[in-house]
Amino acid sequence: MSRVRAFVNARLCCAGEEVTKTLYVNLDTGLFVSKPAETISSADSHDLKSCFLAPAFIELQTNGSLGIHFTNFVDTLSYNENLEKVSQHLLTTGVGAFYVTLPTVNSETFQKVLPLLKPRAFPGGAYLLGAHCEGPWLDPAKKGAHNAQLMQSPDETAIEEIYGNSGQLDSVKLVTLAPELKGSMDLISTFASHNIRVSLGHSAADFDTGLKAMTAGARALTHVFNAMSPLHHRTPGLAGLIASSESPYFSLIADGIHLHRATLSLAFRSDPGKCILITDSIEMAGLPDGVYPGNAQIPHLQRKLGNKVTIDGTDTLIGSCCSLEECVRNLKQWNRCSLPEAVRCATENVADFMGITDRGKIQEGRLADFNVLDEEGRILQTWIKGEKIYER
């Protein structure tokens, strides 16, 4: 007989709404299940005392943390050790699964790292879902902190030249590219035909080009408003797509640095069901303030001050050191939305965009990976497959 654990007096975060009901987890499978016919013993019943229970967060865009940047490759053993270290750190911030982001680097680095990013679990850590390749088909005019010298044109480079053979491509789940580059529409169609999601970013494309890219198979915008043409009342650019009749998913960095809180609220309210929170965290996340060396992406010193990181001596933002937990709390506070609405942007919306069917929602048949949160969205506990892994 399977052992079932019950979670009572929980306020569930489901599709942006608060739902009050008892939740059941099969401890043999680690899945949410329906109420069992037999009585559950008190030892297997957990009273959550009216705390919120939400799916564990899914991080769509992280470049690293704790001094580890995912483009820095020395050897397979140390790279795997670093993945595990970051995975375990992410779990303490409520992240149950994540995509490793590889920004614009040379093809040699892509081809060394991608084989190591196939989906897998780590002991006591967040689950690796694959790779998000942010480049190299980006517009140098909107390079942000990327190295423009390593950017490529789709009509001049084949996918295999950059990412490697089909075996290496198995790790790639999401690609960010600029649709205005020559050959981009064919590239988008190719990725879409391989079930690889395409997001538009680091781009000076106009609104109409964005619409064409969506017709070709693009599904999202990467860190909307950042590294793209600004939203203008007559020339809305890619950012204007979030208010179109068939709006794409769009990611936002809710750290209070990349976006003004009013801009964040404007985007969220345009379509809460398509809004995705990301950190775009880099290797200084979790480290003290100071000046740090560059990496395979950025050959310059990097200055960290709080959650803000810039290329030293410039105002160029590199990424954030904000956690996804902070992003959820910021959205709730700045937009005055409910906690379930904010949580949805780091869980269910990501799952829907990426076609994830085994986690990301409080739903029978999905993995019982979830967070217990207080009223303000602070992580109290994180459970994986119905077992408590972390408690603050």
DODRENSE-543647 format. One record per residue (C-alpha): x negated, y negated, z negated; residue in one letter. Coordinates in Angstrom, 3 decimals, m for minus. Each point is the difference from the previous one (the first is absolute). Layout:
# residues N
X;Y;Z;rest
X;Y;Z;A
...
This chain:
# residues 392
X;Y;Z;rest
0.000;0.000;0.000;M
m1.367;m3.404;0.939;S
m0.654;m2.475;m2.807;R
1.772;m3.311;0.508;V
m0.830;m3.245;m1.777;R
2.673;m2.650;m0.558;A
m0.552;m3.747;m0.254;F
2.850;m1.686;m1.823;V
0.947;m3.633;m0.678;N
m1.963;m1.183;3.022;A
0.864;m2.904;2.269;R
m0.913;1.312;3.434;L
m1.251;m2.212;2.836;C
1.834;1.282;3.069;C
0.255;m1.891;3.318;A
m0.411;m3.339;m1.749;G
2.729;0.742;m2.522;E
0.029;1.023;m3.642;E
1.588;3.412;m0.576;V
0.541;1.548;m3.423;T
0.011;3.774;m0.073;K
m1.956;2.993;m1.255;T
m2.810;1.178;2.252;L
m1.185;3.604;0.347;Y
m3.396;1.364;1.079;V
m0.913;3.596;0.807;N
m3.393;0.440;m1.657;L
m0.896;2.978;2.216;D
0.350;m1.993;3.219;T
m0.467;m3.531;m1.319;G
3.140;m1.102;1.858;L
3.077;m1.943;m1.012;F
2.949;2.398;m0.203;V
3.704;m0.010;m0.767;S
1.304;0.691;m3.483;K
m0.651;3.653;m0.861;P
2.783;2.317;m1.077;A
m1.811;1.048;m3.183;E
m0.425;m2.249;m3.028;T
m3.312;m1.857;m0.289;I
m1.769;0.227;m3.360;S
m0.805;m3.164;m1.917;S
m3.718;0.727;0.479;A
0.472;m0.460;3.743;D
2.091;m3.149;m0.290;S
m1.661;m3.434;m0.010;H
1.840;m3.071;m1.238;D
m1.239;m3.046;1.933;L
1.888;m2.394;m2.299;K
1.475;m2.106;2.838;S
m3.342;m0.581;1.721;C
m0.097;m0.174;3.771;F
m1.004;3.092;1.950;L
m1.303;m0.735;3.517;A
m1.802;1.945;2.706;P
m3.767;m0.178;m0.333;A
m1.324;m2.800;2.185;F
m1.379;0.682;3.478;I
m2.958;m2.216;0.950;E
m0.042;m0.658;3.741;L
m3.102;m2.184;0.118;Q
m2.998;0.310;m2.297;T
m3.636;m0.342;1.015;N
m1.322;1.261;m3.328;G
m0.607;m0.920;m3.648;S
m2.463;0.475;m2.889;L
m2.949;m0.956;2.221;G
0.979;2.551;2.659;I
0.802;m1.185;3.533;H
1.448;2.707;2.234;F
m2.225;m0.931;2.953;T
m3.205;0.624;m1.961;N
m1.150;3.495;0.935;F
m3.211;1.576;m1.302;V
0.827;3.696;0.021;D
3.078;2.222;m0.190;T
m0.475;0.988;m3.649;L
m0.260;m3.540;m1.352;S
2.823;m1.231;2.241;Y
2.342;2.696;m1.318;N
m1.020;m0.828;m3.564;E
0.784;m3.650;0.625;N
3.393;0.844;1.485;L
0.840;1.974;m3.126;E
m1.163;m2.836;m2.255;K
2.173;m2.566;1.800;V
2.914;2.447;0.076;S
m0.121;0.406;m3.765;Q
m0.248;m3.767;m0.495;H
2.996;m0.637;2.248;L
2.115;2.368;m2.070;L
m0.512;m2.238;m3.055;T
1.646;m2.827;1.972;T
3.081;2.045;0.854;G
m1.129;1.135;3.461;V
0.904;3.615;0.722;G
m1.166;0.079;3.620;A
m2.119;m2.206;2.240;F
m1.393;m0.591;3.460;Y
m3.684;m0.838;0.306;V
m0.449;m3.145;2.085;T
m2.969;m0.154;2.367;L
m0.479;m3.532;1.353;P
m1.971;m0.839;3.138;T
m3.294;1.902;m0.134;V
m2.144;1.685;2.647;N
1.125;3.231;1.636;S
m2.700;1.996;m1.804;E
1.487;m0.933;m3.373;T
3.555;0.785;1.120;F
m1.089;3.423;1.247;Q
m1.900;0.869;m3.179;K
2.756;m1.050;m2.382;V
3.248;0.994;1.743;L
m0.537;3.795;m0.314;P
m0.096;m0.481;m3.786;L
3.336;m1.812;m0.149;L
2.418;2.789;0.823;K
2.878;0.241;m2.505;P
m0.946;1.709;m3.263;R
0.395;m0.107;m3.759;A
m2.535;m0.959;m2.665;F
0.088;1.238;m3.607;P
1.608;m2.612;m2.211;G
0.227;m2.456;2.872;G
2.185;m1.443;2.725;A
0.608;2.092;3.126;Y
m1.879;m0.996;3.165;L
2.469;m0.370;2.877;L
m2.494;m0.791;2.771;G
m1.623;m3.036;1.595;A
1.198;m3.457;0.990;H
m2.395;m1.266;2.673;C
0.093;m3.793;0.041;E
m1.960;m0.476;3.200;G
m2.002;m0.179;2.124;P
2.615;m1.227;2.551;W
0.528;m3.377;m1.665;L
m0.121;m3.576;1.281;D
m3.326;m1.695;m0.878;P
1.910;m3.302;m0.296;A
1.798;1.492;m3.017;K
m2.840;2.080;m1.365;K
0.381;m1.034;m3.635;G
m2.824;1.767;m1.831;A
m0.503;2.589;2.753;H
m3.166;0.083;2.096;N
0.987;m1.394;3.413;A
m3.086;1.518;1.622;Q
1.429;3.475;m0.661;L
3.444;m0.709;1.430;M
0.988;1.777;3.204;Q
2.354;m0.518;2.929;S
2.486;2.841;0.626;P
m0.592;m0.072;3.755;D
m3.728;0.609;m0.486;E
m0.113;2.663;m2.716;T
1.730;3.345;m0.397;A
1.385;1.133;m3.333;I
m2.421;2.941;m0.039;E
m2.964;m2.322;0.406;E
0.932;m1.801;m3.190;I
1.651;2.524;m2.306;Y
m1.365;3.251;1.428;G
1.692;3.170;1.238;N
3.519;1.183;m0.720;S
m1.116;1.689;m3.222;G
m1.169;m3.319;m1.373;Q
3.150;m1.691;1.260;L
2.026;2.308;m2.258;D
m0.946;m2.225;m2.936;S
1.305;m3.172;1.639;V
3.562;m0.776;m1.083;K
0.160;m3.763;0.616;L
m1.846;m2.411;2.300;V
0.063;m3.795;m0.138;T
m0.702;m1.718;3.325;L
0.539;m3.276;1.888;A
2.643;0.379;2.748;P
m1.232;m2.910;2.149;E
m3.210;1.828;0.962;L
m0.120;1.462;3.504;K
1.048;3.651;m0.098;G
1.659;m0.230;m3.428;S
3.461;1.060;1.163;M
m1.338;3.268;1.429;D
m2.021;0.542;m3.172;L
3.088;m0.527;m2.165;I
1.955;2.509;2.081;S
m2.817;2.542;m0.282;T
m0.193;m0.274;m3.775;F
3.787;0.195;m0.309;A
0.053;3.160;2.129;S
m2.387;1.589;m2.539;H
2.289;m1.003;m2.901;N
m2.520;m2.608;m1.160;I
1.699;m3.133;m1.278;R
m1.067;m3.315;1.544;V
0.047;m3.322;m1.816;S
m0.771;m3.394;1.521;L
m2.564;m2.206;m1.686;G
m3.153;m2.108;0.263;H
1.712;m1.467;3.012;S
0.792;m3.291;1.727;A
2.861;1.600;1.944;A
3.206;m1.912;0.609;D
3.510;1.154;m0.857;F
0.774;1.462;3.442;D
m3.216;2.026;0.058;T
0.971;1.357;m3.399;G
3.384;1.072;1.357;L
m1.698;1.799;2.903;K
m2.294;1.766;m2.446;A
2.988;1.191;m2.010;M
1.571;1.336;3.192;T
m3.266;1.836;0.682;A
0.173;1.646;m3.429;G
m1.390;m2.379;m2.652;A
1.916;0.222;m3.269;R
m1.485;m2.573;m2.387;A
m1.989;m3.156;m0.724;L
m3.166;0.141;m2.113;T
m0.326;m2.520;m2.873;H
2.476;m2.309;1.688;V
m0.979;m3.713;0.160;F
m3.656;0.879;m0.670;N
m2.349;0.266;3.005;A
2.743;m0.829;2.500;M
1.411;m3.112;1.645;S
2.006;m2.082;m2.492;P
3.779;m0.003;m0.024;L
1.172;m3.119;1.856;H
3.588;m1.090;0.587;H
m0.461;0.075;3.798;R
m2.726;2.620;0.332;T
0.619;2.583;m2.731;P
m2.777;2.399;1.022;G
m0.137;3.531;m1.353;L
1.240;m1.159;m3.399;A
3.300;m0.971;1.608;G
0.697;3.660;0.741;L
0.993;0.619;m3.614;I
3.230;m1.896;0.673;A
0.716;1.585;3.389;S
2.980;2.260;0.650;S
m2.219;3.087;m0.096;E
m2.494;m1.157;m2.589;S
m3.153;2.059;m0.561;P
m1.296;1.093;m3.360;Y
m2.413;m2.593;m1.360;F
m2.619;0.077;m2.733;S
m0.707;m2.796;m2.464;L
m2.881;m0.622;m2.406;I
1.816;m1.234;m3.110;A
m3.043;m1.205;m1.922;D
0.872;m3.715;m0.024;G
m3.142;m0.698;2.033;I
0.694;1.292;3.490;H
3.557;m1.368;m0.031;L
1.793;m2.764;m1.843;H
2.755;1.472;m2.138;R
2.638;m1.882;2.035;A
m1.352;1.551;3.214;T
0.064;3.408;m1.637;L
3.645;m0.476;m0.992;S
0.924;m1.261;3.471;L
m1.404;3.149;1.580;A
1.494;2.386;m2.549;F
3.469;m1.503;0.298;R
m0.087;0.256;3.792;S
0.288;3.791;m0.280;D
m0.575;1.670;m3.403;P
0.345;3.434;1.611;G
m3.017;m0.596;2.254;K
m2.283;m1.787;m2.481;C
m3.115;1.898;m1.102;I
m2.360;m1.112;m2.761;L
m3.710;0.667;0.458;I
m3.101;m0.998;m1.936;T
m2.588;m0.016;2.815;D
m2.317;0.643;m2.930;S
m3.742;0.137;0.502;I
m2.896;1.494;m1.915;E
m0.116;m2.812;m2.600;M
3.419;1.008;m1.337;A
m0.544;1.175;m3.557;G
m3.400;m1.748;m0.279;L
m1.020;m3.170;m1.894;P
m0.144;m3.366;1.762;D
m3.242;m0.755;1.818;G
m1.865;0.170;3.305;V
m0.280;3.409;1.648;Y
m1.801;1.380;3.070;P
1.765;0.573;3.300;G
1.014;3.311;1.553;N
0.339;1.714;3.372;A
2.777;m2.465;0.877;Q
m1.411;m3.246;m1.387;I
m3.757;m0.680;0.231;P
0.214;m2.926;m2.435;H
0.015;m0.601;m3.742;L
3.491;0.105;m1.518;Q
1.186;m2.175;m2.889;R
2.688;1.266;m2.394;K
1.950;m2.363;m2.246;L
2.982;1.684;m1.595;G
2.011;1.673;2.752;N
m1.498;m2.259;2.665;K
m2.966;1.136;2.100;V
m1.650;m2.090;2.717;T
m3.083;0.181;2.177;I
m2.467;m1.846;m2.219;D
m0.331;m3.654;0.927;G
3.228;m0.024;2.063;T
3.762;m0.075;m0.508;D
0.515;3.185;2.054;T
2.125;2.446;m1.963;L
m1.265;3.567;0.149;I
2.670;1.899;m1.843;G
1.578;0.158;m3.408;S
m0.802;1.512;m3.363;C
3.655;0.106;m1.007;C
1.591;3.326;m0.919;S
3.231;1.221;1.563;L
1.558;m0.134;m3.472;E
m0.804;m3.731;m0.120;E
1.437;m0.496;3.495;C
3.301;1.590;m1.028;V
0.190;m2.126;m3.134;R
m0.876;m3.160;1.946;N
2.723;0.626;2.571;L
2.547;0.563;m2.756;K
m0.992;m3.159;m1.860;Q
m0.485;m2.359;2.953;W
3.006;1.138;1.996;N
2.237;0.614;m3.028;R
1.055;3.321;1.444;C
0.716;3.098;m2.049;S
m2.739;2.468;m0.882;L
1.562;2.728;2.218;P
m0.050;m2.441;2.942;E
m3.692;m0.760;m0.572;A
m0.921;3.654;m0.575;V
1.651;0.944;3.294;R
m2.654;m2.052;1.843;C
m2.800;2.173;m1.391;A
1.766;3.350;0.301;T
3.075;0.756;2.095;E
m0.706;m2.563;2.722;N
m3.508;1.410;0.459;V
1.377;3.525;0.173;A
2.600;m1.004;2.597;D
m2.550;m1.870;2.135;F
m2.582;2.793;m0.049;M
2.497;2.854;0.322;G
m0.904;1.477;m3.387;I
2.565;2.609;m0.991;T
m1.599;1.780;m2.975;D
m0.439;m2.933;m2.426;R
0.746;m3.693;m0.466;G
3.632;0.310;m1.112;K
1.916;1.299;m3.024;I
1.761;2.666;1.995;Q
0.628;3.734;m0.319;E
m2.606;1.999;1.915;G
m2.695;m2.682;m0.242;R
m3.063;0.117;m2.242;L
0.615;m1.209;m3.533;A
m2.723;m2.659;0.136;D
1.283;m2.970;m1.944;F
m0.783;m2.900;m2.305;N
1.691;m0.999;m3.230;V
0.146;m3.798;m0.219;L
1.185;m2.642;m2.434;D
2.397;m2.845;0.833;E
m2.752;m2.110;1.566;E
m1.409;2.795;2.134;G
m3.017;0.894;m2.129;R
m1.093;3.609;0.415;I
0.507;1.989;m3.200;L
m0.499;3.515;1.388;Q
m0.732;1.736;3.294;T
1.224;3.528;0.676;W
m1.116;2.243;2.860;I
2.099;3.044;0.897;K
1.900;m0.424;m3.247;G
m3.094;m0.037;m2.210;E
m1.218;m3.088;m1.836;K
m3.442;m0.936;1.328;I
m0.429;m3.523;m1.363;Y
1.337;m2.006;m2.934;E
m0.879;m3.593;m0.823;R
